[in-house]
Amino acid sequence: MANVLVPLAEGFEELEAVTIIDILRRAEIGVVVAGLREGPVKGSRGTVIVPDTTLQQVMDLPFDMIALPGGIPGSTHLNADPRIHGLLQRLTKEGKVTAAICAAPLVLATAGLLKGKKGTSFPGALPQHLLEGMDYQESAVVVDGKVITSRGAGTAMDFALTLVETLSGAQVREKVEKPLQRPRTE
C-alpha cells in the first residue's frame, strides 16, 4: 500500500486538506497527517484538525508522496519550515511524488522543484522570480513527471483523484470517483 504524508501548518486551507485526506483514504492509500508542531492545527477558516502525529516523529519514515494543502498563511508556514524542504528534496531524490495545491506550489518552487517543469498554483501565489524557468499553466491540475500541482479549493477533488490515479492507477481512481456522483472533468 502506498503511503502519503500530508503536513498541516496553522492557516491551512481546510477544503483542500480534508479532500486530499478523505479521497486518498477512500482509495485505501495510507495517509499520515502530521502537524508542524504538537497539538491541534487551526485552518484558515477556523476549522481545527487533530493531526495523527507531528512532523518530527515521521521525518525519517518512507513515503511514496508528500501532498501539501494550500491556504494562507498555511503555505507560508510550510515554506518557512526547513524540515519540509528537506523532505521534498529527499523524496525527489528517491523518485517519489511531490504534490501541492493552491498557494502551496510556492513551497515546491522555493525548493527548486518547479524549475524546468510544468506547474500551476493559485493565481498570484508564485512571485515572478519563482516563475522563471517554469512552464506555468492555468489548468486545474498539472502533472509533470513526479510533480503534481493544482489551482485551489475548487480543484481539490480533481487534484486528490489525480493523486489516487498516480499512486494506484486509473481503475482505483474510477472505483473511488464513481460513488462520489460527480462528472469527471478533463
GUNU-902313 format. One record per residue: residue number from 1; residue in three letters; y negated, z, x negated of N, C-alpha, C, O in turn. Coordinates in Angstrom, 2 decimals. Layout:
N
(NUM, Ala, (Y, Z, X), (Y, Z, X), (Y, Z, X), (Y, Z, X)) ...
***
This chain:
186
(1, Met, (1.18, 0.00, -0.84), (0.00, 0.00, 0.00), (-1.24, 0.00, -0.88), (-1.31, 0.73, -1.87)) (2, Ala, (-2.22, -0.83, -0.52), (-3.49, -0.87, -1.23), (-4.25, 0.43, -1.02), (-4.06, 1.12, -0.01)) (3, Asn, (-5.11, 0.76, -1.97), (-5.88, 1.99, -1.92), (-7.34, 1.66, -2.19), (-7.67, 1.02, -3.19)) (4, Val, (-8.24, 2.10, -1.29), (-9.66, 1.77, -1.36), (-10.49, 3.04, -1.44), (-10.25, 4.01, -0.72)) (5, Leu, (-11.47, 3.01, -2.32), (-12.44, 4.10, -2.43), (-13.71, 3.72, -1.68), (-14.28, 2.66, -1.91)) (6, Val, (-14.14, 4.60, -0.77), (-15.41, 4.44, -0.07), (-16.28, 5.65, -0.42), (-16.11, 6.72, 0.17)) (7, Pro, (-17.21, 5.48, -1.37), (-18.08, 6.61, -1.73), (-19.23, 6.75, -0.73), (-19.80, 5.76, -0.28)) (8, Leu, (-19.56, 7.99, -0.40), (-20.66, 8.26, 0.53), (-21.75, 9.06, -0.18), (-21.49, 10.05, -0.85)) (9, Ala, (-22.99, 8.59, -0.01), (-24.15, 9.29, -0.53), (-25.06, 9.62, 0.65), (-25.03, 8.95, 1.68)) (10, Glu, (-25.86, 10.66, 0.50), (-26.82, 11.02, 1.54), (-27.62, 9.78, 1.92), (-28.12, 9.07, 1.05)) (11, Gly, (-27.75, 9.53, 3.23), (-28.51, 8.39, 3.71), (-27.70, 7.11, 3.83), (-28.28, 6.03, 3.93)) (12, Phe, (-26.36, 7.22, 3.84), (-25.51, 6.03, 4.02), (-25.71, 5.48, 5.43), (-26.13, 6.21, 6.33)) (13, Glu, (-25.42, 4.20, 5.62), (-25.51, 3.57, 6.94), (-24.21, 3.85, 7.69), (-23.14, 3.37, 7.31)) (14, Glu, (-24.32, 4.63, 8.76), (-23.16, 5.09, 9.50), (-22.29, 3.97, 10.05), (-21.07, 3.99, 9.88)) (15, Leu, (-22.89, 3.00, 10.69), (-22.12, 1.92, 11.31), (-21.27, 1.19, 10.26), (-20.12, 0.84, 10.52)) (16, Glu, (-21.84, 0.97, 9.09), (-21.11, 0.28, 8.03), (-19.98, 1.14, 7.48), (-18.85, 0.67, 7.35)) (17, Ala, (-20.28, 2.39, 7.16), (-19.26, 3.27, 6.58), (-18.08, 3.47, 7.53), (-16.92, 3.31, 7.14)) (18, Val, (-18.37, 3.81, 8.77), (-17.30, 4.09, 9.73), (-16.49, 2.82, 10.04), (-15.27, 2.89, 10.19)) (19, Thr, (-17.16, 1.68, 10.12), (-16.45, 0.42, 10.39), (-15.49, 0.10, 9.24), (-14.34, -0.25, 9.48)) (20, Ile, (-15.96, 0.22, 8.01), (-15.10, -0.03, 6.85), (-13.88, 0.89, 6.89), (-12.75, 0.43, 6.78)) (21, Ile, (-14.13, 2.17, 7.03), (-13.05, 3.16, 7.01), (-12.06, 2.90, 8.15), (-10.85, 2.85, 7.92)) (22, Asp, (-12.57, 2.72, 9.36), (-11.71, 2.53, 10.53), (-10.87, 1.26, 10.43), (-9.66, 1.30, 10.64)) (23, Ile, (-11.50, 0.14, 10.12), (-10.77, -1.14, 10.09), (-9.72, -1.13, 8.98), (-8.60, -1.60, 9.19)) (24, Leu, (-10.05, -0.61, 7.81), (-9.06, -0.54, 6.73), (-7.88, 0.35, 7.13), (-6.73, 0.02, 6.84)) (25, Arg, (-8.15, 1.46, 7.77), (-7.07, 2.35, 8.19), (-6.22, 1.72, 9.30), (-5.01, 1.94, 9.34)) (26, Arg, (-6.83, 0.95, 10.18), (-6.05, 0.23, 11.20), (-5.08, -0.74, 10.54), (-4.01, -1.02, 11.07)) (27, Ala, (-5.46, -1.26, 9.37), (-4.61, -2.19, 8.62), (-3.60, -1.44, 7.74), (-2.89, -2.06, 6.95)) (28, Glu, (-3.56, -0.12, 7.88), (-2.66, 0.74, 7.11), (-2.92, 0.63, 5.61), (-2.00, 0.69, 4.79)) (29, Ile, (-4.19, 0.47, 5.28), (-4.64, 0.49, 3.89), (-5.11, 1.91, 3.61), (-5.82, 2.50, 4.42)) (30, Gly, (-4.71, 2.45, 2.47), (-5.14, 3.79, 2.10), (-6.63, 3.82, 1.82), (-7.13, 3.00, 1.06)) (31, Val, (-7.34, 4.76, 2.44), (-8.78, 4.89, 2.24), (-9.08, 6.31, 1.80), (-8.65, 7.28, 2.43)) (32, Val, (-9.81, 6.42, 0.70), (-10.28, 7.72, 0.23), (-11.79, 7.72, 0.37), (-12.49, 6.93, -0.27)) (33, Val, (-12.31, 8.60, 1.23), (-13.74, 8.75, 1.41), (-14.19, 9.89, 0.51), (-13.74, 11.03, 0.65)) (34, Ala, (-15.08, 9.57, -0.43), (-15.49, 10.55, -1.43), (-17.00, 10.74, -1.42), (-17.75, 9.78, -1.58)) (35, Gly, (-17.43, 11.98, -1.23), (-18.85, 12.29, -1.31), (-19.29, 12.39, -2.77), (-18.50, 12.76, -3.63)) (36, Leu, (-20.54, 12.06, -3.02), (-21.04, 12.18, -4.40), (-21.04, 13.63, -4.85), (-20.95, 13.92, -6.05)) (37, Arg, (-21.15, 14.53, -3.90), (-21.08, 15.96, -4.20), (-20.23, 16.64, -3.13), (-19.83, 16.00, -2.15)) (38, Glu, (-19.97, 17.89, -3.31), (-19.15, 18.66, -2.36), (-19.85, 18.81, -1.02), (-21.07, 18.93, -0.96)) (39, Gly, (-19.07, 18.81, 0.06), (-19.60, 19.12, 1.38), (-19.87, 17.89, 2.24), (-19.70, 16.76, 1.80)) (40, Pro, (-20.30, 18.15, 3.48), (-20.61, 17.07, 4.41), (-21.75, 16.19, 3.89), (-22.58, 16.64, 3.10)) (41, Val, (-21.75, 14.91, 4.36), (-22.77, 13.97, 3.93), (-23.48, 13.45, 5.18), (-22.83, 13.00, 6.13)) (42, Lys, (-24.82, 13.52, 5.18), (-25.61, 13.06, 6.33), (-26.03, 11.62, 6.13), (-26.56, 11.24, 5.08)) (43, Gly, (-25.77, 10.80, 7.17), (-26.14, 9.40, 7.14), (-27.61, 9.17, 7.45), (-28.35, 10.11, 7.73)) (44, Ser, (-28.01, 7.92, 7.40), (-29.41, 7.55, 7.59), (-29.90, 7.81, 9.01), (-31.11, 7.92, 9.24)) (45, Arg, (-29.00, 7.90, 9.97), (-29.36, 8.17, 11.37), (-29.00, 9.60, 11.79), (-29.05, 9.92, 12.98)) (46, Gly, (-28.64, 10.44, 10.83), (-28.37, 11.84, 11.12), (-26.92, 12.19, 11.40), (-26.61, 13.37, 11.60)) (47, Thr, (-26.03, 11.21, 11.44), (-24.61, 11.49, 11.65), (-24.04, 12.11, 10.39), (-24.32, 11.66, 9.28)) (48, Val, (-23.25, 13.15, 10.56), (-22.67, 13.86, 9.43), (-21.17, 13.56, 9.35), (-20.45, 13.65, 10.35)) (49, Ile, (-20.73, 13.19, 8.16), (-19.31, 12.92, 7.92), (-18.81, 13.87, 6.84), (-19.49, 14.11, 5.84)) (50, Val, (-17.63, 14.40, 7.05), (-16.99, 15.25, 6.05), (-16.04, 14.36, 5.24), (-15.02, 13.92, 5.76)) (51, Pro, (-16.37, 14.09, 3.98), (-15.51, 13.24, 3.15), (-14.14, 13.89, 2.90), (-13.97, 15.09, 3.06)) (52, Asp, (-13.18, 13.04, 2.52), (-11.85, 13.54, 2.17), (-11.88, 14.39, 0.90), (-11.10, 15.32, 0.75)) (53, Thr, (-12.79, 14.05, 0.00), (-12.82, 14.66, -1.32), (-14.19, 14.40, -1.95), (-15.09, 13.86, -1.31)) (54, Thr, (-14.33, 14.79, -3.21), (-15.54, 14.46, -3.95), (-15.25, 13.32, -4.92), (-14.10, 13.09, -5.30)) (55, Leu, (-16.28, 12.63, -5.30), (-16.14, 11.54, -6.25), (-15.54, 12.04, -7.56), (-14.69, 11.37, -8.16)) (56, Gln, (-15.98, 13.20, -7.99), (-15.49, 13.75, -9.27), (-13.97, 13.93, -9.26), (-13.32, 13.73, -10.29)) (57, Gln, (-13.42, 14.30, -8.12), (-11.98, 14.55, -8.04), (-11.13, 13.28, -8.07), (-9.93, 13.35, -8.31)) (58, Val, (-11.75, 12.11, -7.83), (-10.97, 10.87, -7.79), (-11.38, 9.87, -8.88), (-10.93, 8.73, -8.88)) (59, Met, (-12.23, 10.28, -9.77), (-12.77, 9.37, -10.80), (-11.70, 8.62, -11.57), (-11.88, 7.45, -11.90)) (60, Asp, (-10.60, 9.27, -11.87), (-9.57, 8.65, -12.71), (-8.39, 8.08, -11.94), (-7.42, 7.62, -12.54)) (61, Leu, (-8.46, 8.11, -10.61), (-7.36, 7.58, -9.80), (-7.42, 6.06, -9.75), (-8.49, 5.47, -9.87)) (62, Pro, (-6.26, 5.42, -9.58), (-6.25, 3.95, -9.47), (-6.66, 3.53, -8.05), (-6.18, 4.08, -7.06)) (63, Phe, (-7.53, 2.53, -7.98), (-7.94, 1.95, -6.70), (-7.84, 0.44, -6.80), (-8.03, -0.13, -7.87)) (64, Asp, (-7.53, -0.20, -5.67), (-7.49, -1.66, -5.60), (-8.86, -2.23, -5.26), (-9.13, -3.41, -5.49)) (65, Met, (-9.71, -1.37, -4.70), (-11.03, -1.81, -4.26), (-11.95, -0.62, -4.16), (-11.52, 0.50, -3.88)) (66, Ile, (-13.24, -0.87, -4.39), (-14.28, 0.07, -4.04), (-15.18, -0.65, -3.06), (-15.60, -1.77, -3.32)) (67, Ala, (-15.47, -0.02, -1.92), (-16.31, -0.61, -0.88), (-17.51, 0.29, -0.65), (-17.37, 1.43, -0.22)) (68, Leu, (-18.69, -0.24, -0.95), (-19.92, 0.53, -0.86), (-20.65, 0.26, 0.45), (-21.11, -0.86, 0.67)) (69, Pro, (-20.77, 1.28, 1.33), (-21.61, 1.09, 2.51), (-23.07, 1.11, 2.07), (-23.42, 1.71, 1.06)) (70, Gly, (-23.92, 0.44, 2.86), (-25.33, 0.40, 2.53), (-26.10, 1.55, 3.13), (-25.59, 2.67, 3.25)) (71, Gly, (-27.32, 1.27, 3.50), (-28.22, 2.28, 4.04), (-29.23, 2.70, 2.99), (-28.99, 2.63, 1.79)) (72, Ile, (-30.37, 3.14, 3.50), (-31.42, 3.67, 2.64), (-31.71, 5.07, 3.12), (-31.98, 5.26, 4.30)) (73, Pro, (-31.68, 6.06, 2.26), (-31.61, 5.97, 0.80), (-30.20, 6.02, 0.21), (-30.06, 6.21, -1.00)) (74, Gly, (-29.17, 5.86, 1.03), (-27.80, 5.95, 0.52), (-27.52, 5.03, -0.65), (-26.94, 5.44, -1.66)) (75, Ser, (-27.93, 3.77, -0.52), (-27.68, 2.81, -1.60), (-28.44, 3.19, -2.87), (-27.94, 3.00, -3.98)) (76, Thr, (-29.64, 3.71, -2.70), (-30.43, 4.16, -3.85), (-29.72, 5.30, -4.57), (-29.69, 5.36, -5.79)) (77, His, (-29.15, 6.22, -3.78), (-28.41, 7.34, -4.38), (-27.15, 6.85, -5.10), (-26.83, 7.33, -6.19)) (78, Leu, (-26.42, 5.90, -4.49), (-25.24, 5.34, -5.16), (-25.66, 4.69, -6.48), (-25.00, 4.85, -7.50)) (79, Asn, (-26.76, 3.95, -6.43), (-27.22, 3.21, -7.61), (-27.67, 4.15, -8.73), (-27.59, 3.80, -9.91)) (80, Ala, (-28.14, 5.33, -8.36), (-28.62, 6.30, -9.37), (-27.49, 7.11, -9.99), (-27.72, 7.87, -10.93)) (81, Asp, (-26.27, 6.97, -9.48), (-25.15, 7.77, -9.97), (-24.36, 6.98, -11.02), (-23.72, 5.99, -10.67)) (82, Pro, (-24.40, 7.40, -12.28), (-23.70, 6.65, -13.33), (-22.19, 6.60, -13.12), (-21.53, 5.71, -13.66)) (83, Arg, (-21.63, 7.54, -12.36), (-20.19, 7.51, -12.11), (-19.82, 6.28, -11.27), (-18.76, 5.69, -11.48)) (84, Ile, (-20.69, 5.91, -10.33), (-20.44, 4.73, -9.50), (-20.44, 3.48, -10.38), (-19.57, 2.63, -10.25)) (85, His, (-21.42, 3.38, -11.26), (-21.48, 2.22, -12.16), (-20.25, 2.18, -13.06), (-19.71, 1.11, -13.33)) (86, Gly, (-19.81, 3.34, -13.52), (-18.61, 3.41, -14.35), (-17.38, 2.94, -13.60), (-16.56, 2.20, -14.14)) (87, Leu, (-17.24, 3.37, -12.35), (-16.10, 2.94, -11.52), (-16.15, 1.44, -11.26), (-15.12, 0.76, -11.35)) (88, Leu, (-17.32, 0.92, -10.95), (-17.46, -0.52, -10.73), (-17.05, -1.32, -11.96), (-16.33, -2.31, -11.85)) (89, Gln, (-17.50, -0.88, -13.11), (-17.16, -1.57, -14.36), (-15.66, -1.49, -14.63), (-15.03, -2.48, -15.01)) (90, Arg, (-15.09, -0.30, -14.43), (-13.66, -0.12, -14.67), (-12.82, -1.00, -13.75), (-11.90, -1.68, -14.21)) (91, Leu, (-13.14, -0.98, -12.46), (-12.36, -1.78, -11.51), (-12.51, -3.27, -11.79), (-11.55, -4.03, -11.65)) (92, Thr, (-13.69, -3.69, -12.18), (-13.90, -5.10, -12.53), (-13.03, -5.48, -13.73), (-12.39, -6.53, -13.72)) (93, Lys, (-13.01, -4.64, -14.74), (-12.19, -4.92, -15.93), (-10.70, -4.95, -15.59), (-9.93, -5.67, -16.22)) (94, Glu, (-10.30, -4.17, -14.59), (-8.90, -4.13, -14.16), (-8.55, -5.26, -13.19), (-7.41, -5.37, -12.75)) (95, Gly, (-9.53, -6.10, -12.86), (-9.28, -7.21, -11.93), (-9.21, -6.79, -10.48), (-8.61, -7.49, -9.66)) (96, Lys, (-9.80, -5.67, -10.16), (-9.80, -5.17, -8.78), (-11.02, -5.68, -8.04), (-11.87, -6.35, -8.62)) (97, Val, (-11.11, -5.38, -6.75), (-12.17, -5.89, -5.89), (-13.32, -4.89, -5.81), (-13.12, -3.69, -5.66)) (98, Thr, (-14.55, -5.43, -5.91), (-15.75, -4.63, -5.67), (-16.46, -5.24, -4.47), (-16.64, -6.46, -4.39)) (99, Ala, (-16.85, -4.39, -3.53), (-17.45, -4.87, -2.29), (-18.63, -3.99, -1.91), (-18.63, -2.78, -2.15)) (100, Ala, (-19.66, -4.63, -1.32), (-20.85, -3.89, -0.93), (-21.53, -4.61, 0.23), (-21.50, -5.84, 0.32)) (101, Ile, (-22.14, -3.82, 1.12), (-22.80, -4.37, 2.30), (-24.22, -3.82, 2.40), (-24.51, -2.72, 1.93)) (102, Cys, (-25.10, -4.61, 3.02), (-26.46, -4.22, 3.34), (-27.31, -4.06, 2.08), (-27.53, -5.03, 1.36)) (103, Ala, (-27.77, -2.86, 1.80), (-28.56, -2.62, 0.58), (-27.67, -2.31, -0.62), (-28.16, -2.31, -1.75)) (104, Ala, (-26.39, -2.05, -0.40), (-25.50, -1.65, -1.50), (-25.21, -2.75, -2.52), (-24.82, -2.41, -3.63)) (105, Pro, (-25.36, -4.05, -2.21), (-25.24, -5.03, -3.29), (-26.22, -4.78, -4.44), (-26.03, -5.27, -5.55)) (106, Leu, (-27.26, -4.01, -4.17), (-28.17, -3.57, -5.23), (-27.39, -2.88, -6.34), (-27.68, -3.06, -7.52)) (107, Val, (-26.40, -2.08, -5.97), (-25.60, -1.34, -6.95), (-24.77, -2.33, -7.77), (-24.68, -2.20, -9.00)) (108, Leu, (-24.16, -3.31, -7.11), (-23.38, -4.31, -7.84), (-24.29, -5.10, -8.79), (-23.92, -5.36, -9.93)) (109, Ala, (-25.47, -5.48, -8.31), (-26.39, -6.27, -9.12), (-26.88, -5.46, -10.32), (-26.96, -5.99, -11.43)) (110, Thr, (-27.21, -4.21, -10.12), (-27.68, -3.35, -11.21), (-26.58, -3.18, -12.25), (-26.87, -3.08, -13.45)) (111, Ala, (-25.33, -3.15, -11.81), (-24.19, -3.01, -12.72), (-23.86, -4.35, -13.41), (-22.95, -4.41, -14.24)) (112, Gly, (-24.59, -5.41, -13.06), (-24.37, -6.71, -13.68), (-23.24, -7.51, -13.08), (-22.81, -8.51, -13.67)) (113, Leu, (-22.74, -7.10, -11.92), (-21.56, -7.74, -11.35), (-21.87, -8.96, -10.48), (-20.96, -9.65, -10.03)) (114, Leu, (-23.16, -9.23, -10.23), (-23.52, -10.38, -9.43), (-24.07, -11.54, -10.26), (-24.38, -12.60, -9.71)) (115, Lys, (-24.21, -11.35, -11.54), (-24.66, -12.45, -12.42), (-23.64, -13.57, -12.39), (-22.45, -13.34, -12.61)) (116, Gly, (-24.11, -14.79, -12.12), (-23.22, -15.94, -12.07), (-22.33, -15.97, -10.84), (-21.38, -16.76, -10.78)) (117, Lys, (-22.61, -15.12, -9.86), (-21.78, -15.03, -8.65), (-22.59, -15.40, -7.41), (-23.82, -15.31, -7.40)) (118, Lys, (-21.86, -15.83, -6.38), (-22.45, -15.96, -5.05), (-22.46, -14.56, -4.44), (-21.52, -13.79, -4.62)) (119, Gly, (-23.52, -14.26, -3.72), (-23.58, -12.96, -3.07), (-24.67, -12.94, -2.02), (-25.45, -13.88, -1.89)) (120, Thr, (-24.71, -11.86, -1.26), (-25.73, -11.66, -0.24), (-26.06, -10.19, -0.15), (-25.45, -9.36, -0.83)) (121, Ser, (-27.04, -9.86, 0.68), (-27.45, -8.48, 0.90), (-28.35, -8.44, 2.12), (-28.65, -9.48, 2.71)) (122, Phe, (-28.78, -7.27, 2.48), (-29.82, -7.15, 3.49), (-31.06, -7.84, 2.93), (-31.37, -7.67, 1.75)) (123, Pro, (-31.76, -8.63, 3.74), (-32.93, -9.35, 3.22), (-33.93, -8.41, 2.53), (-34.36, -7.41, 3.10)) (124, Gly, (-34.27, -8.74, 1.31), (-35.24, -7.96, 0.54), (-34.66, -6.78, -0.21), (-35.39, -6.09, -0.92)) (125, Ala, (-33.36, -6.52, -0.08), (-32.76, -5.36, -0.74), (-32.65, -5.53, -2.25), (-32.60, -4.55, -2.99)) (126, Leu, (-32.61, -6.78, -2.71), (-32.47, -7.04, -4.14), (-33.82, -7.49, -4.70), (-34.37, -8.49, -4.25)) (127, Pro, (-34.35, -6.77, -5.69), (-35.60, -7.21, -6.30), (-35.39, -8.54, -7.05), (-34.28, -8.88, -7.45)) (128, Gln, (-36.48, -9.26, -7.22), (-36.42, -10.60, -7.80), (-35.68, -10.64, -9.13), (-34.89, -11.56, -9.37)) (129, His, (-35.91, -9.66, -9.99), (-35.26, -9.69, -11.32), (-33.74, -9.59, -11.22), (-33.04, -10.07, -12.12)) (130, Leu, (-33.22, -8.99, -10.16), (-31.76, -8.90, -9.99), (-31.19, -10.16, -9.33), (-29.98, -10.39, -9.39)) (131, Leu, (-32.04, -10.96, -8.72), (-31.59, -12.21, -8.11), (-31.41, -13.31, -9.16), (-30.71, -14.29, -8.92)) (132, Glu, (-32.05, -13.14, -10.31), (-31.95, -14.15, -11.37), (-30.51, -14.22, -11.88), (-29.89, -13.20, -12.20)) (133, Gly, (-29.99, -15.44, -11.93), (-28.61, -15.63, -12.38), (-27.58, -15.45, -11.29), (-26.37, -15.53, -11.55)) (134, Met, (-28.04, -15.19, -10.07), (-27.14, -15.00, -8.92), (-27.37, -16.15, -7.95), (-28.50, -16.62, -7.80)) (135, Asp, (-26.31, -16.61, -7.30), (-26.42, -17.63, -6.27), (-26.53, -16.92, -4.92), (-25.52, -16.66, -4.26)) (136, Tyr, (-27.76, -16.60, -4.52), (-27.98, -15.82, -3.31), (-27.73, -16.67, -2.07), (-28.24, -17.78, -1.95)) (137, Gln, (-26.93, -16.14, -1.14), (-26.56, -16.82, 0.10), (-27.08, -16.00, 1.29), (-27.36, -14.81, 1.16)) (138, Glu, (-27.19, -16.65, 2.43), (-27.60, -15.93, 3.64), (-26.48, -15.87, 4.66), (-26.73, -15.65, 5.85)) (139, Ser, (-25.24, -16.05, 4.22), (-24.08, -15.95, 5.11), (-23.81, -14.48, 5.43), (-24.23, -13.58, 4.71)) (140, Ala, (-23.09, -14.25, 6.53), (-22.76, -12.89, 6.95), (-21.93, -12.16, 5.91), (-22.18, -10.99, 5.61)) (141, Val, (-20.93, -12.85, 5.36), (-20.05, -12.30, 4.33), (-19.88, -13.36, 3.26), (-19.64, -14.53, 3.57)) (142, Val, (-20.00, -12.96, 2.00), (-19.83, -13.89, 0.89), (-18.74, -13.34, -0.03), (-18.81, -12.20, -0.49)) (143, Val, (-17.75, -14.19, -0.29), (-16.66, -13.83, -1.20), (-16.76, -14.74, -2.41), (-16.78, -15.97, -2.27)) (144, Asp, (-16.83, -14.15, -3.59), (-16.81, -14.92, -4.83), (-15.82, -14.24, -5.76), (-16.16, -13.27, -6.44)) (145, Gly, (-14.62, -14.76, -5.78), (-13.58, -14.13, -6.59), (-13.28, -12.73, -6.09), (-12.89, -12.54, -4.93)) (146, Lys, (-13.46, -11.75, -6.94), (-13.15, -10.35, -6.60), (-14.39, -9.58, -6.18), (-14.37, -8.35, -6.15)) (147, Val, (-15.47, -10.29, -5.85), (-16.71, -9.65, -5.39), (-16.99, -10.09, -3.96), (-17.02, -11.28, -3.66)) (148, Ile, (-17.19, -9.10, -3.07), (-17.44, -9.37, -1.66), (-18.73, -8.65, -1.27), (-18.88, -7.45, -1.51)) (149, Thr, (-19.65, -9.40, -0.67), (-20.91, -8.81, -0.21), (-21.18, -9.22, 1.23), (-20.63, -10.21, 1.73)) (150, Ser, (-22.05, -8.45, 1.90), (-22.36, -8.72, 3.29), (-23.78, -8.27, 3.59), (-24.38, -7.52, 2.82)) (151, Arg, (-24.33, -8.72, 4.74), (-25.75, -8.60, 5.06), (-26.19, -7.25, 5.63), (-27.24, -6.75, 5.23)) (152, Gly, (-25.43, -6.65, 6.55), (-25.93, -5.43, 7.16), (-25.04, -4.93, 8.28), (-23.92, -5.39, 8.46)) (153, Ala, (-25.57, -3.98, 9.03), (-24.78, -3.31, 10.07), (-24.18, -4.30, 11.06), (-23.05, -4.11, 11.52)) (154, Gly, (-24.92, -5.35, 11.40), (-24.43, -6.35, 12.34), (-23.27, -7.18, 11.82), (-22.56, -7.82, 12.59)) (155, Thr, (-23.07, -7.18, 10.50), (-21.97, -7.95, 9.89), (-20.83, -7.03, 9.43), (-19.89, -7.48, 8.77)) (156, Ala, (-20.92, -5.75, 9.76), (-19.95, -4.78, 9.26), (-18.52, -5.08, 9.68), (-17.59, -4.91, 8.89)) (157, Met, (-18.32, -5.54, 10.91), (-16.97, -5.85, 11.39), (-16.39, -7.03, 10.61), (-15.24, -6.98, 10.17)) (158, Asp, (-17.18, -8.09, 10.45), (-16.71, -9.24, 9.69), (-16.42, -8.85, 8.23), (-15.43, -9.29, 7.65)) (159, Phe, (-17.28, -8.03, 7.67), (-17.10, -7.55, 6.30), (-15.79, -6.78, 6.17), (-14.99, -7.06, 5.28)) (160, Ala, (-15.58, -5.81, 7.05), (-14.37, -4.98, 6.98), (-13.11, -5.81, 7.18), (-12.11, -5.59, 6.50)) (161, Leu, (-13.15, -6.77, 8.09), (-11.99, -7.63, 8.31), (-11.73, -8.53, 7.10), (-10.58, -8.84, 6.79)) (162, Thr, (-12.78, -8.95, 6.43), (-12.62, -9.72, 5.20), (-11.98, -8.87, 4.11), (-11.17, -9.36, 3.33)) (163, Leu, (-12.34, -7.59, 4.05), (-11.71, -6.68, 3.09), (-10.21, -6.57, 3.37), (-9.40, -6.59, 2.45)) (164, Val, (-9.85, -6.46, 4.66), (-8.44, -6.40, 5.05), (-7.72, -7.67, 4.60), (-6.65, -7.60, 4.00)) (165, Glu, (-8.30, -8.82, 4.90), (-7.67, -10.09, 4.54), (-7.51, -10.22, 3.03), (-6.49, -10.72, 2.55)) (166, Thr, (-8.50, -9.78, 2.29), (-8.45, -9.85, 0.83), (-7.31, -9.00, 0.28), (-6.61, -9.42, -0.65)) (167, Leu, (-7.13, -7.82, 0.83), (-6.10, -6.90, 0.31), (-4.72, -7.15, 0.89), (-3.71, -6.97, 0.20)) (168, Ser, (-4.65, -7.56, 2.16), (-3.36, -7.61, 2.86), (-2.99, -8.95, 3.46), (-1.88, -9.10, 3.97)) (169, Gly, (-3.89, -9.93, 3.42), (-3.58, -11.26, 3.91), (-4.08, -11.53, 5.32), (-4.46, -10.62, 6.05)) (170, Ala, (-4.06, -12.82, 5.67), (-4.59, -13.29, 6.96), (-3.79, -12.76, 8.14), (-4.36, -12.50, 9.20)) (171, Gln, (-2.47, -12.58, 7.98), (-1.66, -12.10, 9.10), (-2.01, -10.67, 9.47), (-2.06, -10.32, 10.65)) (172, Val, (-2.26, -9.84, 8.47), (-2.64, -8.45, 8.76), (-4.04, -8.42, 9.38), (-4.29, -7.66, 10.31)) (173, Arg, (-4.93, -9.26, 8.87), (-6.27, -9.34, 9.49), (-6.14, -9.69, 10.96), (-6.76, -9.05, 11.81)) (174, Glu, (-5.33, -10.69, 11.27), (-5.14, -11.12, 12.66), (-4.55, -9.99, 13.50), (-4.97, -9.77, 14.64)) (175, Lys, (-3.61, -9.28, 12.95), (-2.97, -8.16, 13.65), (-4.00, -7.06, 13.98), (-3.94, -6.46, 15.05)) (176, Val, (-4.93, -6.82, 13.07), (-5.97, -5.81, 13.29), (-7.05, -6.35, 14.23), (-7.52, -5.63, 15.11)) (177, Glu, (-7.43, -7.60, 14.04), (-8.55, -8.17, 14.78), (-8.24, -8.44, 16.24), (-9.09, -8.20, 17.10)) (178, Lys, (-7.05, -8.93, 16.55), (-6.72, -9.33, 17.91), (-6.94, -8.20, 18.93), (-7.59, -8.45, 19.95)) (179, Pro, (-6.45, -6.98, 18.70), (-6.66, -5.92, 19.69), (-8.12, -5.46, 19.82), (-8.46, -4.74, 20.75)) (180, Leu, (-8.97, -5.88, 18.91), (-10.38, -5.50, 18.99), (-11.10, -6.26, 20.09), (-12.20, -5.88, 20.50)) (181, Gln, (-10.46, -7.35, 20.59), (-11.01, -8.11, 21.70), (-12.41, -8.67, 21.40), (-13.34, -8.52, 22.20)) (182, Arg, (-12.53, -9.29, 20.25), (-13.79, -9.93, 19.90), (-13.51, -11.31, 19.34), (-12.46, -11.52, 18.73)) (183, Pro, (-14.41, -12.24, 19.54), (-14.17, -13.56, 18.96), (-14.35, -13.49, 17.44), (-15.23, -12.78, 16.95)) (184, Arg, (-13.53, -14.22, 16.73), (-13.66, -14.27, 15.27), (-14.79, -15.25, 14.94), (-14.82, -16.37, 15.44)) (185, Thr, (-15.70, -14.81, 14.09), (-16.83, -15.65, 13.69), (-16.57, -16.21, 12.31), (-16.03, -15.54, 11.44)) (186, Glu, (-16.96, -17.44, 12.13), (-16.77, -18.08, 10.81), (-17.95, -18.95, 10.53), (-18.00, -19.58, 9.48)) 
***
